[in-house]
Amino acid sequence: MGWNFVSAITNVSFELIADTIQANSNNYYNSPAYYKARRRGLNSIMKSASFNTYSNSAATKTRNWMDKLNVLHESKNEIFEKSESGSTASNLKNKFKWASPYNPQARGEYLVQSIDMNALALSIKVKKGDQVATLDDIMNEDGTLEEGWIVTGNHKGDFKNKKTFDPEYYINNIFVIKLGDVIAENHGNYDPAKMLLGKKKVEGRALMQFRTWMFEGYNQRMGYARRPNDEYFKKFYEDETITRKGRYRTGLGFISYVRKEDTESGMDMFQQTIVNTKYLMRKLIPGVNNDGYLEKHGYAEHDARNIQANIQEMLIGISLMIAMMMLEAAYPDEEDEHGVKRLALNMLINQGNRAYTDIAFYANPLELENLSKNTIPAFSVLDDAVKFSEAVYDQFGENPVYRNGKHKDWNKAAFRGAKMVPLVNGILKLHDNAADVYKAAN
Protein backbone atom coordinates (compact mmCIF):
# COMPACT_ATOMS: atom_id res chain seq x y z
CA MET A 1 0.00 0.00 0.00
CA GLY A 2 2.92 2.32 0.67
CA TRP A 3 3.70 2.52 -3.07
CA ASN A 4 0.10 2.60 -4.26
CA PHE A 5 0.11 5.40 -6.85
CA VAL A 6 -3.55 4.84 -7.78
CA SER A 7 -4.51 5.41 -4.14
CA ALA A 8 -2.49 8.64 -4.07
CA ILE A 9 -4.20 9.93 -7.23
CA THR A 10 -7.62 8.99 -5.81
CA ASN A 11 -6.91 10.85 -2.57
CA VAL A 12 -5.83 13.99 -4.42
CA SER A 13 -8.90 13.85 -6.67
CA PHE A 14 -11.34 13.68 -3.79
CA GLU A 15 -9.47 16.29 -1.75
CA LEU A 16 -9.58 18.72 -4.68
CA ILE A 17 -13.34 18.15 -4.82
CA ALA A 18 -13.58 18.94 -1.09
CA ASP A 19 -11.49 22.09 -1.65
CA THR A 20 -13.76 23.23 -4.49
CA ILE A 21 -16.86 22.79 -2.35
CA GLN A 22 -15.17 24.67 0.49
CA ALA A 23 -14.28 27.56 -1.82
CA ASN A 24 -17.90 27.87 -2.93
CA SER A 25 -19.10 27.97 0.67
CA ASN A 26 -16.89 31.07 1.13
CA ASN A 27 -16.22 30.21 4.77
CA TYR A 28 -12.46 30.71 4.74
CA TYR A 29 -11.51 31.66 1.19
CA ASN A 30 -13.38 32.48 -2.00
CA SER A 31 -13.41 30.78 -5.39
CA PRO A 32 -11.09 33.22 -7.26
CA ALA A 33 -8.40 32.78 -4.60
CA TYR A 34 -8.82 29.00 -4.61
CA TYR A 35 -8.56 28.61 -8.39
CA LYS A 36 -5.48 30.83 -8.47
CA ALA A 37 -3.91 28.72 -5.70
CA ARG A 38 -4.78 25.53 -7.56
CA ARG A 39 -3.05 26.80 -10.71
CA ARG A 40 -0.02 27.57 -8.57
CA GLY A 41 -0.09 23.97 -7.37
CA LEU A 42 0.99 22.92 -10.87
CA ASN A 43 4.46 24.18 -9.96
CA SER A 44 4.66 21.67 -7.10
CA ILE A 45 3.47 18.91 -9.44
CA MET A 46 6.29 19.75 -11.87
CA LYS A 47 8.79 19.63 -9.02
CA SER A 48 7.53 16.22 -7.90
CA ALA A 49 7.37 14.87 -11.46
CA SER A 50 11.01 15.83 -12.01
CA PHE A 51 12.03 14.18 -8.71
CA ASN A 52 12.95 17.59 -7.22
CA THR A 53 15.40 18.43 -10.04
CA TYR A 54 13.23 21.31 -11.30
CA SER A 55 11.85 24.08 -9.11
CA ASN A 56 10.76 27.64 -9.85
CA SER A 57 10.22 30.58 -7.50
CA ALA A 58 6.53 29.77 -6.91
CA ALA A 59 7.30 26.19 -5.87
CA THR A 60 10.21 27.34 -3.66
CA LYS A 61 8.04 29.96 -1.98
CA THR A 62 5.31 27.44 -1.24
CA ARG A 63 7.83 24.92 0.13
CA ASN A 64 9.47 27.48 2.44
CA TRP A 65 6.17 28.72 3.87
CA MET A 66 4.82 25.19 4.29
CA ASP A 67 7.96 24.39 6.29
CA LYS A 68 7.93 27.62 8.30
CA LEU A 69 4.30 27.16 9.34
CA ASN A 70 4.82 23.40 9.80
CA VAL A 71 1.60 22.78 7.91
CA LEU A 72 2.25 19.05 7.53
CA HIS A 73 3.38 18.70 11.18
CA GLU A 74 6.75 17.24 10.22
CA SER A 75 8.94 18.86 12.90
CA LYS A 76 10.18 15.47 14.05
CA ASN A 77 11.56 14.80 10.57
CA GLU A 78 13.32 18.18 10.49
CA ILE A 79 15.15 17.38 13.73
CA PHE A 80 16.19 13.99 12.38
CA GLU A 81 17.42 15.47 9.11
CA LYS A 82 19.42 18.22 10.84
CA SER A 83 21.14 15.71 13.10
CA GLU A 84 22.46 13.82 10.08
CA SER A 85 23.03 16.83 7.83
CA GLY A 86 25.92 16.33 5.44
CA SER A 87 26.40 12.62 6.14
CA THR A 88 26.53 10.15 3.27
CA ALA A 89 23.53 8.26 4.66
CA SER A 90 21.53 11.49 4.90
CA ASN A 91 22.42 12.53 1.35
CA LEU A 92 21.44 9.13 -0.04
CA LYS A 93 18.21 9.18 1.97
CA ASN A 94 17.24 12.59 0.59
CA LYS A 95 18.21 11.61 -2.96
CA PHE A 96 15.95 8.56 -2.95
CA LYS A 97 13.25 9.96 -0.68
CA TRP A 98 10.81 9.78 -3.59
CA ALA A 99 11.03 5.96 -3.42
CA SER A 100 10.19 5.69 0.29
CA PRO A 101 6.92 4.10 1.47
CA TYR A 102 3.85 6.36 1.38
CA ASN A 103 5.82 9.07 -0.44
CA PRO A 104 3.15 9.28 -3.20
CA GLN A 105 0.51 9.85 -0.51
CA ALA A 106 2.72 12.40 1.27
CA ARG A 107 3.28 14.35 -1.95
CA GLY A 108 -0.45 14.34 -2.59
CA GLU A 109 -1.16 15.69 0.90
CA TYR A 110 1.49 18.36 0.40
CA LEU A 111 -0.16 19.45 -2.85
CA VAL A 112 -3.70 19.85 -1.51
CA GLN A 113 -2.66 21.40 1.81
CA SER A 114 -0.37 23.89 0.05
CA ILE A 115 -3.33 24.89 -2.13
CA ASP A 116 -5.34 25.57 1.05
CA MET A 117 -2.49 27.65 2.46
CA ASN A 118 -2.07 29.73 -0.70
CA ALA A 119 -5.84 30.20 -1.15
CA LEU A 120 -6.16 31.48 2.41
CA ALA A 121 -3.21 33.87 1.96
CA LEU A 122 -4.64 35.13 -1.34
CA SER A 123 -7.91 35.94 0.45
CA ILE A 124 -6.45 38.18 3.17
CA LYS A 125 -6.16 41.92 2.42
CA VAL A 126 -3.17 44.01 3.51
CA LYS A 127 -2.50 47.73 3.21
CA LYS A 128 0.45 50.15 3.23
CA GLY A 129 -0.60 53.76 2.83
CA ASP A 130 -2.82 53.84 -0.24
CA GLN A 131 -1.52 50.51 -1.54
CA VAL A 132 -3.77 47.47 -1.17
CA ALA A 133 -2.54 43.91 -1.72
CA THR A 134 -3.02 40.37 -0.39
CA LEU A 135 -1.12 38.61 2.36
CA ASP A 136 0.32 36.34 -0.30
CA ASP A 137 1.83 39.37 -2.07
CA ILE A 138 3.96 40.29 0.96
CA MET A 139 5.03 36.71 1.73
CA ASN A 140 8.56 36.50 0.32
CA GLU A 141 10.09 33.47 -1.35
CA ASP A 142 12.54 32.93 1.54
CA GLY A 143 9.80 32.70 4.16
CA THR A 144 9.97 36.31 5.39
CA LEU A 145 7.42 39.13 5.21
CA GLU A 146 7.75 42.54 3.59
CA GLU A 147 7.81 45.29 6.20
CA GLY A 148 5.50 48.28 6.53
CA TRP A 149 2.23 46.51 5.80
CA ILE A 150 -0.80 45.87 8.04
CA VAL A 151 -3.51 43.22 7.68
CA THR A 152 -6.78 45.04 7.04
CA GLY A 153 -9.35 42.53 5.77
CA ASN A 154 -10.38 38.89 5.47
CA HIS A 155 -11.74 37.08 2.41
CA LYS A 156 -15.00 39.03 2.64
CA GLY A 157 -13.13 42.27 2.01
CA ASP A 158 -12.97 43.84 5.47
CA PHE A 159 -13.18 43.11 9.19
CA LYS A 160 -16.50 43.99 10.74
CA ASN A 161 -14.78 45.34 13.84
CA LYS A 162 -12.28 47.29 11.71
CA LYS A 163 -9.34 45.86 13.66
CA THR A 164 -5.94 45.68 11.98
CA PHE A 165 -3.05 43.33 12.68
CA ASP A 166 0.69 43.17 12.26
CA PRO A 167 1.31 40.57 9.49
CA GLU A 168 3.81 38.58 11.56
CA TYR A 169 1.37 38.38 14.47
CA TYR A 170 -1.53 37.56 12.14
CA ILE A 171 0.27 34.69 10.43
CA ASN A 172 1.53 33.09 13.65
CA ASN A 173 -1.60 33.54 15.79
CA ILE A 174 -4.64 33.70 13.47
CA PHE A 175 -3.68 32.45 10.01
CA VAL A 176 -2.22 29.13 11.24
CA ILE A 177 -5.34 28.42 13.31
CA LYS A 178 -7.66 29.08 10.38
CA LEU A 179 -5.44 27.02 8.08
CA GLY A 180 -5.49 24.10 10.51
CA ASP A 181 -9.28 24.29 10.68
CA VAL A 182 -9.80 24.41 6.92
CA ILE A 183 -7.40 21.48 6.37
CA ALA A 184 -9.22 19.44 9.02
CA GLU A 185 -12.58 20.24 7.44
CA ASN A 186 -11.47 19.45 3.90
CA HIS A 187 -9.19 16.46 4.41
CA GLY A 188 -9.83 15.10 7.92
CA ASN A 189 -8.34 15.91 11.30
CA TYR A 190 -4.92 14.19 11.42
CA ASP A 191 -3.35 16.75 13.74
CA PRO A 192 -2.00 14.87 16.80
CA ALA A 193 -2.30 18.07 18.85
CA LYS A 194 -6.11 18.00 18.54
CA MET A 195 -6.78 14.31 18.06
CA LEU A 196 -10.35 13.09 17.62
CA LEU A 197 -11.65 11.68 20.90
CA GLY A 198 -12.50 8.38 19.23
CA LYS A 199 -8.85 7.83 18.26
CA LYS A 200 -7.72 7.79 21.89
CA LYS A 201 -8.99 4.20 22.18
CA VAL A 202 -7.85 1.11 20.28
CA GLU A 203 -11.35 0.46 18.96
CA GLY A 204 -11.60 4.00 17.63
CA ARG A 205 -8.23 3.79 15.89
CA ALA A 206 -9.26 0.57 14.15
CA LEU A 207 -12.53 2.14 13.01
CA MET A 208 -10.99 5.42 11.82
CA GLN A 209 -7.79 4.11 10.25
CA PHE A 210 -7.48 5.76 6.81
CA ARG A 211 -11.08 7.01 7.21
CA THR A 212 -10.58 10.07 9.42
CA TRP A 213 -11.75 12.35 6.60
CA MET A 214 -15.06 10.46 6.51
CA PHE A 215 -16.01 11.48 10.05
CA GLU A 216 -15.08 15.11 9.44
CA GLY A 217 -17.04 15.04 6.17
CA TYR A 218 -20.09 13.78 8.02
CA ASN A 219 -19.67 16.54 10.62
CA GLN A 220 -19.60 19.22 7.91
CA ARG A 221 -22.89 17.92 6.54
CA MET A 222 -24.85 16.79 9.60
CA GLY A 223 -22.93 18.29 12.53
CA TYR A 224 -23.05 21.73 14.13
CA ALA A 225 -26.59 21.20 15.39
CA ARG A 226 -28.76 23.91 16.93
CA ARG A 227 -27.67 24.86 20.46
CA PRO A 228 -30.02 25.13 23.48
CA ASN A 229 -30.05 28.91 23.02
CA ASP A 230 -31.45 28.42 19.49
CA GLU A 231 -28.12 29.32 17.85
CA TYR A 232 -25.65 27.32 15.81
CA PHE A 233 -22.00 26.59 16.54
CA LYS A 234 -19.63 29.55 16.23
CA LYS A 235 -15.92 29.53 15.45
CA PHE A 236 -14.24 32.48 17.12
CA TYR A 237 -11.13 34.03 15.59
CA GLU A 238 -9.54 37.33 16.50
CA ASP A 239 -10.55 38.88 13.19
CA GLU A 240 -14.01 37.36 12.74
CA THR A 241 -16.62 34.93 14.04
CA ILE A 242 -17.93 32.27 11.66
CA THR A 243 -21.32 30.66 12.35
CA ARG A 244 -21.40 27.01 11.32
CA LYS A 245 -24.35 24.78 10.51
CA GLY A 246 -24.28 21.31 8.98
CA ARG A 247 -24.85 21.74 5.23
CA TYR A 248 -27.56 19.10 5.03
CA ARG A 249 -29.35 20.81 7.92
CA THR A 250 -29.90 23.68 5.48
CA GLY A 251 -30.78 21.59 2.45
CA LEU A 252 -29.67 19.07 -0.14
CA GLY A 253 -28.62 20.02 -3.65
CA PHE A 254 -30.60 23.07 -4.78
CA ILE A 255 -33.46 22.27 -2.36
CA SER A 256 -33.41 23.89 1.09
CA TYR A 257 -35.70 23.60 4.08
CA VAL A 258 -34.71 26.47 6.36
CA ARG A 259 -37.33 27.42 8.94
CA LYS A 260 -39.47 30.37 7.83
CA GLU A 261 -38.54 32.32 10.96
CA ASP A 262 -34.84 31.86 10.16
CA THR A 263 -35.15 33.82 6.91
CA GLU A 264 -35.59 37.58 6.85
CA SER A 265 -38.21 37.35 4.09
CA GLY A 266 -40.15 34.48 5.71
CA MET A 267 -39.66 32.14 2.73
CA ASP A 268 -41.20 28.67 2.88
CA MET A 269 -39.53 25.61 1.32
CA PHE A 270 -41.16 26.15 -2.10
CA GLN A 271 -40.08 29.81 -2.25
CA GLN A 272 -36.57 28.88 -1.15
CA THR A 273 -36.28 26.32 -3.94
CA ILE A 274 -37.31 28.94 -6.53
CA VAL A 275 -34.58 31.32 -5.28
CA ASN A 276 -32.04 28.49 -5.24
CA THR A 277 -32.95 27.50 -8.80
CA LYS A 278 -32.42 31.10 -9.97
CA TYR A 279 -29.03 31.09 -8.23
CA LEU A 280 -28.15 27.81 -9.96
CA MET A 281 -29.08 29.23 -13.38
CA ARG A 282 -27.00 32.37 -12.72
CA LYS A 283 -24.08 30.21 -11.60
CA LEU A 284 -24.09 28.37 -14.93
CA ILE A 285 -23.75 31.64 -16.85
CA PRO A 286 -20.10 32.73 -17.14
CA GLY A 287 -19.26 36.20 -15.85
CA VAL A 288 -22.39 36.69 -13.70
CA ASN A 289 -21.60 38.06 -10.24
CA ASN A 290 -23.48 36.09 -7.57
CA ASP A 291 -21.81 37.60 -4.50
CA GLY A 292 -24.46 38.16 -1.83
CA TYR A 293 -27.30 36.99 -4.10
CA LEU A 294 -28.77 34.53 -1.61
CA GLU A 295 -28.33 36.89 1.36
CA LYS A 296 -30.25 39.58 -0.54
CA HIS A 297 -33.20 37.21 -0.77
CA GLY A 298 -33.38 36.74 2.99
CA TYR A 299 -31.03 33.88 3.85
CA ALA A 300 -28.79 34.10 6.91
CA GLU A 301 -25.11 34.12 5.98
CA HIS A 302 -24.45 30.55 7.20
CA ASP A 303 -27.45 29.16 5.28
CA ALA A 304 -26.39 31.01 2.13
CA ARG A 305 -22.90 29.48 2.39
CA ASN A 306 -24.39 26.01 2.82
CA ILE A 307 -26.65 26.34 -0.22
CA GLN A 308 -23.72 27.53 -2.35
CA ALA A 309 -21.64 24.52 -1.24
CA ASN A 310 -24.52 22.04 -1.70
CA ILE A 311 -25.20 23.24 -5.25
CA GLN A 312 -21.50 22.97 -6.12
CA GLU A 313 -21.43 19.44 -4.69
CA MET A 314 -24.48 18.55 -6.78
CA LEU A 315 -22.88 19.94 -9.96
CA ILE A 316 -19.69 17.95 -9.33
CA GLY A 317 -21.73 14.79 -8.79
CA ILE A 318 -23.66 15.33 -12.05
CA SER A 319 -20.41 16.03 -13.92
CA LEU A 320 -18.88 12.78 -12.65
CA MET A 321 -21.94 10.79 -13.72
CA ILE A 322 -21.86 12.32 -17.22
CA ALA A 323 -18.11 11.67 -17.51
CA MET A 324 -18.56 8.01 -16.53
CA MET A 325 -21.41 7.58 -19.03
CA MET A 326 -19.18 8.97 -21.79
CA LEU A 327 -16.34 6.63 -20.79
CA GLU A 328 -18.66 3.63 -20.72
CA ALA A 329 -19.97 4.59 -24.17
CA ALA A 330 -16.39 4.42 -25.47
CA TYR A 331 -15.86 0.94 -23.97
CA PRO A 332 -14.34 -1.54 -26.48
CA ASP A 333 -15.93 -4.81 -27.59
CA GLU A 334 -15.74 -7.94 -25.46
CA GLU A 335 -13.10 -9.54 -27.68
CA ASP A 336 -10.71 -6.75 -26.72
CA GLU A 337 -10.81 -8.03 -23.14
CA HIS A 338 -7.17 -7.23 -22.31
CA GLY A 339 -6.62 -4.28 -24.63
CA VAL A 340 -4.72 -1.22 -23.43
CA LYS A 341 -7.76 0.99 -24.17
CA ARG A 342 -9.97 -1.24 -22.05
CA LEU A 343 -7.50 -1.19 -19.15
CA ALA A 344 -7.21 2.61 -19.31
CA LEU A 345 -10.99 3.09 -19.41
CA ASN A 346 -11.40 0.66 -16.51
CA MET A 347 -9.03 2.76 -14.40
CA LEU A 348 -10.79 6.03 -15.29
CA ILE A 349 -14.26 4.62 -14.64
CA ASN A 350 -13.12 3.17 -11.30
CA GLN A 351 -11.68 6.54 -10.29
CA GLY A 352 -14.88 8.31 -11.29
CA ASN A 353 -17.03 5.81 -9.41
CA ARG A 354 -14.89 6.22 -6.30
CA ALA A 355 -15.08 10.02 -6.41
CA TYR A 356 -18.85 9.91 -6.92
CA THR A 357 -19.28 7.47 -4.04
CA ASP A 358 -17.21 9.68 -1.76
CA ILE A 359 -19.76 12.44 -2.35
CA ALA A 360 -22.96 10.40 -2.50
CA PHE A 361 -22.64 8.14 0.52
CA TYR A 362 -23.20 11.00 2.97
CA ALA A 363 -26.69 11.48 1.53
CA ASN A 364 -27.27 7.81 0.65
CA PRO A 365 -25.98 5.29 3.24
CA LEU A 366 -26.35 2.50 0.65
CA GLU A 367 -23.29 3.96 -1.11
CA LEU A 368 -21.17 3.30 1.98
CA GLU A 369 -20.59 -0.32 0.99
CA ASN A 370 -19.29 0.86 -2.40
CA LEU A 371 -16.76 3.09 -0.65
CA SER A 372 -14.82 0.11 0.60
CA LYS A 373 -15.23 -3.64 0.56
CA ASN A 374 -14.16 -3.46 4.20
CA THR A 375 -15.68 -0.47 5.98
CA ILE A 376 -13.20 -1.03 8.81
CA PRO A 377 -9.69 -1.22 7.23
CA ALA A 378 -8.44 -3.44 10.08
CA PHE A 379 -10.58 -6.23 8.58
CA SER A 380 -8.25 -6.37 5.55
CA VAL A 381 -5.48 -7.67 7.82
CA LEU A 382 -7.81 -10.43 9.01
CA ASP A 383 -8.75 -11.21 5.41
CA ASP A 384 -5.06 -11.58 4.43
CA ALA A 385 -4.46 -13.82 7.44
CA VAL A 386 -7.38 -16.09 6.49
CA LYS A 387 -6.15 -16.42 2.88
CA PHE A 388 -2.63 -17.19 4.12
CA SER A 389 -3.93 -19.89 6.48
CA GLU A 390 -5.92 -21.45 3.62
CA ALA A 391 -2.77 -21.45 1.46
CA VAL A 392 -0.77 -23.15 4.24
CA TYR A 393 -3.52 -25.80 4.50
CA ASP A 394 -3.26 -26.42 0.73
CA GLN A 395 0.51 -26.76 1.10
CA PHE A 396 -0.02 -30.11 2.76
CA GLY A 397 -2.80 -31.17 0.39
CA GLU A 398 -3.04 -31.92 -3.31
CA ASN A 399 -3.01 -28.29 -4.58
CA PRO A 400 0.06 -26.47 -3.19
CA VAL A 401 0.46 -24.39 -6.38
CA TYR A 402 -1.84 -22.34 -8.62
CA ARG A 403 -2.93 -24.25 -11.71
CA ASN A 404 -3.85 -21.31 -13.95
CA GLY A 405 -3.89 -17.52 -14.20
CA LYS A 406 -1.06 -15.03 -13.82
CA HIS A 407 0.37 -16.99 -10.90
CA LYS A 408 0.34 -20.40 -12.55
CA ASP A 409 2.80 -22.84 -10.88
CA TRP A 410 3.44 -20.37 -8.03
CA ASN A 411 3.44 -21.78 -4.53
CA LYS A 412 0.24 -20.59 -2.79
CA ALA A 413 1.66 -20.33 0.72
CA ALA A 414 4.75 -18.42 -0.43
CA PHE A 415 2.64 -16.05 -2.53
CA ARG A 416 0.09 -15.33 0.24
CA GLY A 417 2.87 -14.88 2.76
CA ALA A 418 4.63 -12.39 0.47
CA LYS A 419 1.38 -10.46 0.00
CA MET A 420 1.41 -9.70 3.72
CA VAL A 421 4.78 -7.90 3.48
CA PRO A 422 4.21 -4.22 2.42
CA LEU A 423 7.20 -3.70 0.09
CA VAL A 424 6.98 -7.17 -1.46
CA ASN A 425 3.23 -6.70 -1.94
CA GLY A 426 3.95 -3.53 -3.93
CA ILE A 427 6.39 -5.43 -6.17
CA LEU A 428 3.82 -8.18 -6.74
CA LYS A 429 1.22 -5.59 -7.77
CA LEU A 430 3.67 -4.10 -10.27
CA HIS A 431 4.28 -7.60 -11.63
CA ASP A 432 0.54 -8.19 -12.09
CA ASN A 433 0.06 -4.83 -13.82
CA ALA A 434 3.03 -5.48 -16.11
CA ALA A 435 1.63 -8.93 -16.93
CA ASP A 436 -1.70 -7.37 -17.95
CA VAL A 437 -0.02 -4.79 -20.18
CA TYR A 438 2.24 -7.44 -21.77
CA LYS A 439 -0.75 -9.67 -22.46
CA ALA A 440 -2.64 -6.76 -23.98
CA ALA A 441 0.28 -5.85 -26.26
CA ASN A 442 0.60 -9.41 -27.51
N, C-alpha and C positions, 0 to 999 in steps of 0.2 A: 504493500500500500504506500510505502514511503516514496516510491518512484512512479506513482500513478499519475501520469500527465493528464489523462482524461478527467480524473477527479479534480485536478487543479483547474482545468478549463471550466468544468461544470461549476465549481465554487465561484470563480470569477464572474461567470455569466449571471448567476443568481444574485450575487452581491451587487453587480452593476444595476440589475433590475431594482433591488432594494434602494440603491442610491437614487435612481431616477424617481421612484415613488416619493422618497424623502424630499427631493428637490421640489417636487410639485406641491407638497404639503406646505412648503415655505416656513417650516418651523425653525430651522437653523440657517439654511442658505437657500438662495433662489435658483431657478432653473438656468438663467444666463451664466451665473457663477459656476454652477455645476458642470455645464457643458464645456465651458472654457477649461475647467480643471481636468475634465476627462480627455480633452484634446491634448493637454499637457502630459497626461499619463502615457501617451504614445512614446515620449522620450525615454521613459523608464522601461517600456517594452523593448525599445531598440537596444538599450543598454543590456538588458537581460538576454536578448536574442544573440547579441555579439559576445556573450560570456564576459561582460564587463570590460571589453576592449575598446568600446566606443561610448563616449559620454559627452553631452553638450552642457551648456551652462544651466539650462532648465532642469535637466536630470540631476546635476551636481547640487543645485540649490535645494531641490526637493529632498535629496539624500541627507544633506547637512541639517536641514530643519527637522526632518524625521528623527535624526539621531539626537539633536539638541533637545527636542521635546520628548524624547524617548517614547514615541507613539506606539511602537511595537513591544514596549516593555522588555528590552533586551539588554539591560544594564549588566546582568550577570555575564553575558557574552563579551561585553566590552572589557570587563575586568580581566577575564580569561585571556583575551587577545592581547591586552597591554602587557600582561605578565610574561608572554612569550614573544613579544615584539622583536622582530629581527632574526629569530632563530630559524633554522632550516625547516624544522617541523611546522612552525607557524606559517612560513612562506608557502610551503607545499599545501598546507591545509587551506589557506586562502585561495591559492591558485585553482584547487579542485573543489572548492566549496559548492559549486554548482551541481556536483555529482553526489552530494550528501543526501541522506534520507530526508524526505519531506521538504527538500529545497524548492520543488515546484510549487507546493502549497504555500511555503513562506513567501516566495516571490509574488504569488497571487495576492496574498494578504497585504503585502507591502504596496502593491499597485492600488488596490481599492481604498486602503486606509490613507494613502498619500493623496488620492483624489478628494477624499473627505477633508483632509487638512487644507489643501489648496482652495477648495470651494468655500470653506469657512473663511479663510483669509481674504479671498476675493470679495466676500460679502461685507466686510467690515470697513467703514469709512474712516479716513484720517484727514487731518487738516493742518496746514502750516501757512498762516497768514490767509491769503485769498486762494491758495492752492488746495484743491481737494483731490484725494487719491484713495486707494484701498490699502489695507494693511499689507497685502501681498506686495504692493509696489515698493514699500519701504523695508521689506525683508530682503537683505542682501544675500548674495550667493554663498558667502562664507559663514552664514549663520548669525550675522549681526544685524542691527537695526539702524536705519538712517536717523540722525539726530534732528531735533527741532520740531518734530511732529507730535500731534495729540490725537488720540482716538476719539472720534466725535459721533459715530453712528453705527448701528448694527445693520443687518441685512434688510431691514425695513426702511432704512434711510436715515433714521435719527433715533436717539434715545428719548423716551417719553419724559424722563426726569431731567433731561438736558445735562446730565453729568458727562464729564470728559475724563479720560484716563491717560496716564503715561503709557506709551506702547509696550515698554519692557514689563511694567506691572500688569498690563492687560493680558499679554501673552502668557505670563507665568502664573497668573492667578484667576483668570476668567476664561481665556481662550482654551487652555488645556482641559479645563473642566467640561466646557461645551463639546470639545472635540472628543473627549472620552465618552460623553453621553451619546453623541450622534453615532460613533463607531459601535457602541453597545447596542443601540437601537437597530442599526442597519445590518450588523454582522454577528450579533450575539455578544454577551458579556463574558469575555475570557480574561478580564483583568483580575489577577490574584488579589489585588488590594481591596476589591469590592466583590468578592466571590458570591455567586448565588447561594442562598441558604441550603438548597437541596444538594449542592455539591459537597457539603461538609460531612456527608455520610456516604458510606460505601455504596448503599443502594442508589442514592442520588447520582453518584458518579457513573455507575453502570448505566443508568437510565439516560443520562445527559451526554454521555461520551459521543463526541462528534455531532451532537444535536443541540448544542447550547443555543444556537441561533433560532431554533424552532420555538423554544419557550419565550424568547424575547419577541419573536414575530407574533406569537399568540397574544402576548401582553400589549403590543402596539394596536392590535385589532379589537381585543375583547377586554383589556385591562383598563386601568384608570377609571374605575367605576365612580358613581356619584357618592360624595361624602355625606355624613349625617347632617351637615349644615347646608345641604342642597347645592354644593359646589363640586367641581371636579378637581383632580390632582393638579397641583401647581409646581413648576420647577423654578426655583428662585436663583437668579444670577445677579451679580452686582449691577449689571447694565439693564436687565429686563426680567420680567416674570412671564413664563410661558405656561398657559393653561393647557393641560393635556386631557384627552378623552379618547377612549378606544375607538378606532375608526369605524368598526362595525356597530358601535353604539349610536353612531350618527346615521349610518346607512350602508348600503351595499351597491356597488356600481354607481349608476347615476340616480338610483332611488334613495331617498332619505326619509327618515321617520322621526325627526326632531319634534319634541313637544311644542305645541302651539305657543305656550307661554314662554318658551325659550327663544322664540324669534321675535324681533322687534315689530314685524308686520303681521304677526299672528297667522302665519301660513300653516295650512294643514298639509297632510302628506301628499295629496294630489297637487296642490299649488307648488309645493317644494319640488316635486318631480318635473313640473313644467319649467321652473327656473333652472333646474339642473340640466334639463335637455337643451335649453337655450345656451347654457354655458358650454356644454359639450359641442354643440354646433359651432360656436364661436372659436372653441379651442382647435377645431379641425381646419379653420381658415387661417392660412399663414399671415403673419403681420398684425393680427388683431390683438389689441391690448386688453387683457382680462384682469389686470390687477384691481383688486377690490370689488370685482363684479358681484360676487356672491354676498359680500358684506353689505353692499348697497341695497340688496334686496331683503335685508333683514336678518341674515344669519349672524350668529356670534362668531368671533374670529376663529375659535377652536373648531366649530362645526364647519366653517368655510374651508379651513385647511384639510379637514378630514374628507370632505366631498371632493376636493381637488385631487387628493391622493387616491381615493377610491376610483375615481373616473380614470386616472392614469393607469392604475392597476388593471382595470377592466380593458382598456385599450391595448395594454401589453399582452394580456391573456388572449384577446381576439387576434392580435397580430401573430402570436405563436401558433394558434390553431390554423390560421390561413397559411402560414409558412409550412407547417407540417402537411397540410392537404396538398400543397404544391409539390412538396418533396415526394409524397406518396404517389402523386400522379406521374412523376418522372421515374417511378420504380421500374427496373428492367424485367424482362420475362423470366419465368421460372427456370428455363434452361441455363440462364446466366447466374446460377445459384452462387457461385464463388467469384463473380466478376469484381473488378476493382470499383466500378461504379456502384454496384450493389452494396459493397462494404462501406463505401463513403457515405451513401445515402442512409444506411443503417445507423451509422454513427451520428449523423446530423438529426435524424428523426428521434433517436434515443435522447440526445441532448435537448431537443425541443420538448419532448414529452416530460423530461425531468424538470425543466424550467417551468412548464405549465403546471405540473403537479405541485411544485413548491409554492406556487401562488394559490392554486385551487383548493388544496386540502384544508386551509383554514376555514373556508366557507363550506366545504363539503367533506366531512370526516371520512367518507368512503374512499377518498383519494389518498388517505394516509397510508393504506397498504401498498399503493403504487410507489410511495416515496422510498420505501425500503422493504426488501423481502423480510428483513429482520428489523422491526421497529426499535428494539434494544440492541445496539451493536455488539454487546457482550455475548449475545447468542451466537454470533458468527464463530467465536472461539470454540464454543460447545459443538457447533456443527462440524468444524474442522476436526475436532477430537473424535467425534463419532465416525466420520469417514475414515480417519486414520485407523481406528480400532477395527473397523470392518475390513480394511486392507490387510491388517496384521492377521486377522482371522483367515482371510483367503490365502495368506502366505503358507499356511499349513494345510491347505486344501488342494483342490484340483485346478484352481484358477489363480495362480500367484502373479500372472502378468496380464496386461490388456491384450485382447485378441484382435481389436480393430481400432480405427480412428487415428488421430494424430499421435497417440501415445502407444501405438501398437508395439508389443513385445517389451514394453517398459514394466519394471517391477512395481506393482501397486503400492506395496508398503513403503518402498523407497520414495516413490513419487509423492504420496500423501504426506510422508514425513517431511519432505523438502518443501511442500506447499505451506507448512507451518512456520518456516523460517523466512522472515521478512525479505531480506536481500535476495535469497534464492528464489522466493516466490515471484519477485519482480523479474528475474531472469527467465523463469519459466513462462511468464506472461508474454515477454518479448519473443520467446521462441514460438509460442502459439500464434501470435500475430504475424510473425515472419512466415510461418508455415501457411497461413491463410493467404497471404499476399503471393507467395511462391506458387501455390496451387492455382490461384486466380490467373497468374501470368502464364501458366502452362496449360 
